[in-house]
Amino acid sequence: MLLAINANNTNTVFALWDGATLKGSWRTATEAKRTADEYVVWFDHLLALAKLSRGNIDGAVIASVVPDVNFNLVTLCKKYCNTTPLIVGDKGVKLGMKALVDRPDEVGADRIVNTVAAHDRYKGPLIVVDFGTATTLDVVDEKGNYCGGVIAPGINLSLAALHAAAAKLPSIRIRRTDKVIGKDTESCMQSGIYWGYIGLVEGLVARIRAEFGAKMKTVATGGLAPLFENSTPALETVDPALNLWGLRLIYDLNRK
């Protein structure tokens, strides 16, 4: 089985693939000080609950945008899974796509993996909307190349900024409100964040399509993507496991 690890700024996702079948995925807070020994205790417990075994792992792939966690993740793979992981972005690693931007080396591993997966699963020109620590919109052309995109503050960052900067605004959880016009402080904030991000996505998708000059499909992914399912025609498909699919594809490409 393949161990796929996606380390982002807020959360790190571990997944096991048996061929093209996703056996399970588990999420933990990204923490630079967490050691390989701590990871394996946590991971073994979750594997046992899913009736899976670490002993069946025979390959690993990692995509990370947090350099400080890489050493311990690689150590986990080598020490406890007896495999040297493939690192997305390392020299010599084949991606099956090109980054058609001014500085290809600055494109995050998560955006590369999303590009590979989206092209494989949905074809055609695409906009990938990733609701993570940042909200990103990435453009994928008909050949599967990364063509650039947009980076905006993430939803939880915006919530934290509101609470931190305004003395009377409470800390709230994000949710879809029934109405745009709120009747108290909490519902006003929830509406502003939720429908405000819907407006942001709708506006950016429309502008990207007009600038790109072609009909483009849209796919949403990231930890908060399910919250926006069926909320706007601008988000045609929600695929929370898109990144994990891309990791498997990149691993298979390099193994072959």
NURO-544405 format. One record per residue (C-alpha): residue number from 1; residue in one letter; x, y, z. Coordinates in Angstrom, 1 decimal, decimal comma, padded with zeros to 4 digits. Example, Ala and Ser with C-alpha at 12.3 -4.5 7.8 and 13.67 -1.06 7.14 Angstrom:
2
nr=1; rest=A; east=012,3; north=-004,5; up=007,8
nr=2; rest=S; east=013,7; north=-001,1; up=007,1
This chain:
256
nr=1; rest=M; east=000,0; north=000,0; up=000,0
nr=2; rest=L; east=001,0; north=003,6; up=-000,6
nr=3; rest=L; east=001,3; north=006,1; up=002,2
nr=4; rest=A; east=000,4; north=009,6; up=000,9
nr=5; rest=I; east=001,1; north=012,6; up=003,1
nr=6; rest=N; east=-000,1; north=016,1; up=002,4
nr=7; rest=A; east=001,4; north=018,7; up=004,8
nr=8; rest=N; east=-000,3; north=022,1; up=004,7
nr=9; rest=N; east=000,0; north=025,1; up=006,9
nr=10; rest=T; east=-002,9; north=024,2; up=009,1
nr=11; rest=N; east=-003,4; north=020,4; up=008,8
nr=12; rest=T; east=-001,4; north=017,4; up=007,6
nr=13; rest=V; east=-003,4; north=014,6; up=006,0
nr=14; rest=F; east=-002,2; north=011,0; up=005,9
nr=15; rest=A; east=-003,8; north=008,5; up=003,5
nr=16; rest=L; east=-003,4; north=004,9; up=002,5
nr=17; rest=W; east=-003,9; north=003,8; up=-001,1
nr=18; rest=D; east=-004,3; north=000,2; up=-002,2
nr=19; rest=G; east=-003,9; north=000,6; up=-006,0
nr=20; rest=A; east=-006,6; north=003,2; up=-007,0
nr=21; rest=T; east=-008,7; north=002,5; up=-003,8
nr=22; rest=L; east=-008,4; north=004,9; up=-001,0
nr=23; rest=K; east=-008,5; north=002,8; up=002,2
nr=24; rest=G; east=-008,6; north=005,7; up=004,6
nr=25; rest=S; east=-007,4; north=009,2; up=005,4
nr=26; rest=W; east=-006,7; north=011,0; up=008,7
nr=27; rest=R; east=-006,0; north=014,6; up=009,6
nr=28; rest=T; east=-003,8; north=016,1; up=012,2
nr=29; rest=A; east=-002,7; north=019,6; up=013,1
nr=30; rest=T; east=000,5; north=020,6; up=011,4
nr=31; rest=E; east=003,2; north=021,0; up=014,1
nr=32; rest=A; east=006,9; north=021,3; up=013,4
nr=33; rest=K; east=007,9; north=020,0; up=016,8
nr=34; rest=R; east=006,0; north=016,7; up=016,4
nr=35; rest=T; east=008,5; north=013,9; up=016,1
nr=36; rest=A; east=008,4; north=010,7; up=014,0
nr=37; rest=D; east=007,9; north=008,7; up=017,2
nr=38; rest=E; east=004,9; north=010,8; up=018,1
nr=39; rest=Y; east=003,5; north=010,5; up=014,6
nr=40; rest=V; east=003,7; north=006,7; up=014,6
nr=41; rest=V; east=001,9; north=006,3; up=017,9
nr=42; rest=W; east=-001,0; north=008,5; up=016,6
nr=43; rest=F; east=-001,0; north=006,8; up=013,2
nr=44; rest=D; east=-000,9; north=003,2; up=014,5
nr=45; rest=H; east=-003,9; north=003,9; up=016,7
nr=46; rest=L; east=-006,0; north=005,2; up=013,8
nr=47; rest=L; east=-004,9; north=002,3; up=011,5
nr=48; rest=A; east=-006,0; north=-000,2; up=014,1
nr=49; rest=L; east=-009,4; north=001,5; up=014,3
nr=50; rest=A; east=-009,7; north=001,1; up=010,6
nr=51; rest=K; east=-008,4; north=-002,5; up=010,7
nr=52; rest=L; east=-005,3; north=-001,6; up=008,7
nr=53; rest=S; east=-001,7; north=-002,3; up=009,3
nr=54; rest=R; east=001,4; north=-000,2; up=008,8
nr=55; rest=G; east=003,3; north=-003,3; up=007,9
nr=56; rest=N; east=001,5; north=-003,4; up=004,5
nr=57; rest=I; east=003,0; north=000,0; up=003,4
nr=58; rest=D; east=005,6; north=-000,4; up=000,7
nr=59; rest=G; east=005,8; north=003,1; up=-000,7
nr=60; rest=A; east=005,4; north=006,7; up=000,4
nr=61; rest=V; east=004,9; north=010,1; up=-001,2
nr=62; rest=I; east=005,0; north=013,5; up=000,5
nr=63; rest=A; east=003,8; north=017,0; up=-000,6
nr=64; rest=S; east=004,6; north=019,7; up=001,8
nr=65; rest=V; east=004,4; north=023,5; up=002,0
nr=66; rest=V; east=005,9; north=023,6; up=005,5
nr=67; rest=P; east=009,6; north=022,8; up=005,3
nr=68; rest=D; east=010,0; north=022,5; up=009,1
nr=69; rest=V; east=007,9; north=019,3; up=009,2
nr=70; rest=N; east=009,7; north=017,5; up=006,4
nr=71; rest=F; east=012,5; north=016,0; up=008,4
nr=72; rest=N; east=010,1; north=014,2; up=010,9
nr=73; rest=L; east=007,8; north=013,1; up=008,1
nr=74; rest=V; east=010,7; north=011,6; up=006,1
nr=75; rest=T; east=012,0; north=010,0; up=009,3
nr=76; rest=L; east=008,6; north=008,4; up=009,9
nr=77; rest=C; east=008,6; north=006,8; up=006,5
nr=78; rest=K; east=012,2; north=005,6; up=006,7
nr=79; rest=K; east=012,2; north=004,4; up=010,3
nr=80; rest=Y; east=008,7; north=003,0; up=010,7
nr=81; rest=C; east=007,5; north=002,2; up=007,2
nr=82; rest=N; east=010,8; north=001,0; up=005,8
nr=83; rest=T; east=010,5; north=003,1; up=002,7
nr=84; rest=T; east=012,2; north=006,3; up=001,4
nr=85; rest=P; east=009,4; north=008,7; up=000,4
nr=86; rest=L; east=009,1; north=010,5; up=-002,9
nr=87; rest=I; east=009,0; north=014,3; up=-002,3
nr=88; rest=V; east=007,0; north=016,4; up=-004,7
nr=89; rest=G; east=009,2; north=019,2; up=-005,9
nr=90; rest=D; east=012,5; north=017,5; up=-005,4
nr=91; rest=K; east=014,9; north=017,5; up=-008,3
nr=92; rest=G; east=014,3; north=014,7; up=-010,7
nr=93; rest=V; east=010,7; north=014,0; up=-009,6
nr=94; rest=K; east=008,5; north=013,8; up=-012,7
nr=95; rest=L; east=005,2; north=015,6; up=-012,5
nr=96; rest=G; east=003,6; north=015,1; up=-015,9
nr=97; rest=M; east=002,8; north=018,8; up=-016,2
nr=98; rest=K; east=004,6; north=022,2; up=-016,6
nr=99; rest=A; east=004,2; north=025,3; up=-014,5
nr=100; rest=L; east=003,7; north=028,1; up=-017,1
nr=101; rest=V; east=004,5; north=031,0; up=-014,8
nr=102; rest=D; east=007,4; north=033,4; up=-014,2
nr=103; rest=R; east=008,9; north=031,5; up=-011,3
nr=104; rest=P; east=007,9; north=027,8; up=-011,5
nr=105; rest=D; east=010,0; north=027,0; up=-008,4
nr=106; rest=E; east=007,8; north=029,2; up=-006,3
nr=107; rest=V; east=004,6; north=027,2; up=-007,0
nr=108; rest=G; east=003,5; north=025,3; up=-003,9
nr=109; rest=A; east=003,5; north=021,5; up=-003,9
nr=110; rest=D; east=-000,2; north=021,5; up=-003,0
nr=111; rest=R; east=-001,0; north=023,5; up=-006,1
nr=112; rest=I; east=001,1; north=021,3; up=-008,3
nr=113; rest=V; east=-000,6; north=018,1; up=-007,0
nr=114; rest=N; east=-004,1; north=019,7; up=-007,3
nr=115; rest=T; east=-003,2; north=020,5; up=-011,0
nr=116; rest=V; east=-002,2; north=016,9; up=-011,7
nr=117; rest=A; east=-005,2; north=015,4; up=-010,1
nr=118; rest=A; east=-007,8; north=017,9; up=-011,6
nr=119; rest=H; east=-006,5; north=017,3; up=-015,1
nr=120; rest=D; east=-006,7; north=013,5; up=-014,6
nr=121; rest=R; east=-010,2; north=013,5; up=-013,1
nr=122; rest=Y; east=-012,0; north=016,3; up=-015,0
nr=123; rest=K; east=-010,0; north=017,1; up=-018,2
nr=124; rest=G; east=-010,3; north=020,4; up=-020,2
nr=125; rest=P; east=-009,5; north=023,9; up=-018,9
nr=126; rest=L; east=-010,1; north=024,0; up=-015,2
nr=127; rest=I; east=-010,3; north=026,3; up=-012,2
nr=128; rest=V; east=-009,3; north=024,6; up=-009,0
nr=129; rest=V; east=-010,7; north=026,4; up=-005,9
nr=130; rest=D; east=-008,9; north=025,3; up=-002,7
nr=131; rest=F; east=-010,4; north=026,3; up=000,6
nr=132; rest=G; east=-007,4; north=025,9; up=002,9
nr=133; rest=T; east=-005,3; north=028,2; up=005,1
nr=134; rest=A; east=-005,4; north=030,4; up=002,1
nr=135; rest=T; east=-008,2; north=030,4; up=-000,5
nr=136; rest=T; east=-006,6; north=029,8; up=-003,9
nr=137; rest=L; east=-007,9; north=029,6; up=-007,4
nr=138; rest=D; east=-005,6; north=027,9; up=-009,8
nr=139; rest=V; east=-005,9; north=027,7; up=-013,6
nr=140; rest=V; east=-005,2; north=024,5; up=-015,4
nr=141; rest=D; east=-005,1; north=024,4; up=-019,2
nr=142; rest=E; east=-006,4; north=021,7; up=-021,5
nr=143; rest=K; east=-003,0; north=020,0; up=-021,6
nr=144; rest=G; east=-002,9; north=019,8; up=-017,8
nr=145; rest=N; east=-000,3; north=022,6; up=-017,2
nr=146; rest=Y; east=-000,5; north=025,0; up=-014,3
nr=147; rest=C; east=-001,1; north=028,5; up=-015,7
nr=148; rest=G; east=-001,1; north=030,7; up=-012,6
nr=149; rest=G; east=-003,9; north=031,7; up=-010,3
nr=150; rest=V; east=-005,1; north=033,8; up=-007,3
nr=151; rest=I; east=-004,3; north=033,7; up=-003,6
nr=152; rest=A; east=-006,7; north=035,2; up=-001,1
nr=153; rest=P; east=-006,8; north=035,0; up=002,8
nr=154; rest=G; east=-008,4; north=031,8; up=004,0
nr=155; rest=I; east=-011,7; north=031,7; up=005,7
nr=156; rest=N; east=-010,4; north=030,9; up=009,2
nr=157; rest=L; east=-007,7; north=033,6; up=008,8
nr=158; rest=S; east=-010,4; north=036,1; up=008,2
nr=159; rest=L; east=-012,4; north=034,9; up=011,2
nr=160; rest=A; east=-009,4; north=035,1; up=013,4
nr=161; rest=A; east=-008,5; north=038,6; up=012,1
nr=162; rest=L; east=-012,0; north=039,9; up=012,8
nr=163; rest=H; east=-012,0; north=038,6; up=016,4
nr=164; rest=A; east=-008,4; north=039,9; up=017,0
nr=165; rest=A; east=-008,9; north=043,3; up=015,6
nr=166; rest=A; east=-012,3; north=044,2; up=016,8
nr=167; rest=A; east=-012,9; north=044,3; up=020,6
nr=168; rest=K; east=-016,6; north=043,5; up=020,5
nr=169; rest=L; east=-016,6; north=040,8; up=017,8
nr=170; rest=P; east=-016,6; north=037,3; up=019,2
nr=171; rest=S; east=-014,8; north=034,2; up=018,0
nr=172; rest=I; east=-017,3; north=032,2; up=015,9
nr=173; rest=R; east=-017,5; north=029,1; up=013,8
nr=174; rest=I; east=-018,2; north=029,3; up=010,1
nr=175; rest=R; east=-021,5; north=028,0; up=008,8
nr=176; rest=R; east=-023,9; north=028,6; up=006,0
nr=177; rest=T; east=-026,6; north=031,0; up=007,0
nr=178; rest=D; east=-030,2; north=030,8; up=005,7
nr=179; rest=K; east=-030,3; north=034,5; up=005,1
nr=180; rest=V; east=-027,8; north=037,1; up=004,1
nr=181; rest=I; east=-029,1; north=039,8; up=006,4
nr=182; rest=G; east=-028,1; north=038,9; up=010,0
nr=183; rest=K; east=-030,1; north=039,8; up=013,0
nr=184; rest=D; east=-027,4; north=039,7; up=015,7
nr=185; rest=T; east=-023,6; north=040,0; up=015,8
nr=186; rest=E; east=-022,8; north=036,3; up=015,3
nr=187; rest=S; east=-025,2; north=035,8; up=012,4
nr=188; rest=C; east=-023,9; north=039,0; up=010,8
nr=189; rest=M; east=-020,4; north=037,8; up=011,0
nr=190; rest=Q; east=-021,2; north=034,3; up=009,7
nr=191; rest=S; east=-023,1; north=035,7; up=006,8
nr=192; rest=G; east=-020,3; north=038,1; up=006,0
nr=193; rest=I; east=-017,7; north=035,4; up=005,9
nr=194; rest=Y; east=-019,8; north=032,7; up=004,2
nr=195; rest=W; east=-021,6; north=034,7; up=001,6
nr=196; rest=G; east=-018,6; north=037,1; up=001,3
nr=197; rest=Y; east=-016,4; north=034,2; up=000,2
nr=198; rest=I; east=-019,2; north=033,0; up=-002,2
nr=199; rest=G; east=-019,1; north=036,4; up=-003,7
nr=200; rest=L; east=-015,3; north=036,4; up=-003,9
nr=201; rest=V; east=-015,3; north=033,0; up=-005,7
nr=202; rest=E; east=-018,1; north=033,9; up=-008,1
nr=203; rest=G; east=-016,4; north=037,2; up=-009,0
nr=204; rest=L; east=-012,9; north=035,6; up=-009,5
nr=205; rest=V; east=-014,2; north=032,6; up=-011,4
nr=206; rest=A; east=-016,1; north=035,0; up=-013,8
nr=207; rest=R; east=-013,0; north=037,2; up=-014,3
nr=208; rest=I; east=-010,7; north=034,2; up=-014,8
nr=209; rest=R; east=-013,0; north=032,7; up=-017,4
nr=210; rest=A; east=-013,2; north=036,0; up=-019,2
nr=211; rest=E; east=-009,4; north=036,6; up=-019,1
nr=212; rest=F; east=-008,6; north=033,0; up=-020,1
nr=213; rest=G; east=-011,0; north=033,2; up=-023,0
nr=214; rest=A; east=-012,5; north=029,7; up=-022,8
nr=215; rest=K; east=-015,2; north=027,8; up=-021,0
nr=216; rest=M; east=-013,7; north=026,3; up=-017,8
nr=217; rest=K; east=-015,0; north=023,7; up=-015,4
nr=218; rest=T; east=-014,6; north=024,4; up=-011,7
nr=219; rest=V; east=-013,7; north=022,0; up=-008,9
nr=220; rest=A; east=-013,5; north=022,9; up=-005,2
nr=221; rest=T; east=-011,2; north=021,1; up=-002,7
nr=222; rest=G; east=-009,6; north=021,6; up=000,7
nr=223; rest=G; east=-010,7; north=021,0; up=004,2
nr=224; rest=L; east=-013,6; north=023,5; up=004,1
nr=225; rest=A; east=-014,8; north=022,7; up=000,5
nr=226; rest=P; east=-017,8; north=020,5; up=001,6
nr=227; rest=L; east=-019,2; north=023,5; up=003,4
nr=228; rest=F; east=-019,7; north=025,3; up=000,1
nr=229; rest=E; east=-021,2; north=022,3; up=-001,9
nr=230; rest=N; east=-024,4; north=023,3; up=-003,7
nr=231; rest=S; east=-024,0; north=026,9; up=-002,6
nr=232; rest=T; east=-023,3; north=028,5; up=-006,0
nr=233; rest=P; east=-023,1; north=027,5; up=-009,7
nr=234; rest=A; east=-019,6; north=028,8; up=-009,7
nr=235; rest=L; east=-018,5; north=025,7; up=-007,9
nr=236; rest=E; east=-019,6; north=022,8; up=-010,1
nr=237; rest=T; east=-017,8; north=019,9; up=-008,3
nr=238; rest=V; east=-016,6; north=019,4; up=-004,8
nr=239; rest=D; east=-013,7; north=016,9; up=-004,4
nr=240; rest=P; east=-012,1; north=017,0; up=-000,9
nr=241; rest=A; east=-009,7; north=014,1; up=-001,8
nr=242; rest=L; east=-008,4; north=015,8; up=-005,0
nr=243; rest=N; east=-004,9; north=016,3; up=-003,5
nr=244; rest=L; east=-004,6; north=012,7; up=-002,3
nr=245; rest=W; east=-005,5; north=011,5; up=-005,8
nr=246; rest=G; east=-002,8; north=013,7; up=-007,3
nr=247; rest=L; east=-000,2; north=012,3; up=-004,9
nr=248; rest=R; east=-000,9; north=008,8; up=-006,0
nr=249; rest=L; east=-000,7; north=009,7; up=-009,6
nr=250; rest=I; east=002,7; north=011,4; up=-009,2
nr=251; rest=Y; east=004,0; north=008,4; up=-007,2
nr=252; rest=D; east=002,8; north=006,0; up=-009,9
nr=253; rest=L; east=004,4; north=008,1; up=-012,7
nr=254; rest=N; east=007,8; north=008,1; up=-011,0
nr=255; rest=R; east=007,6; north=004,4; up=-010,1
nr=256; rest=K; east=007,0; north=003,5; up=-013,7
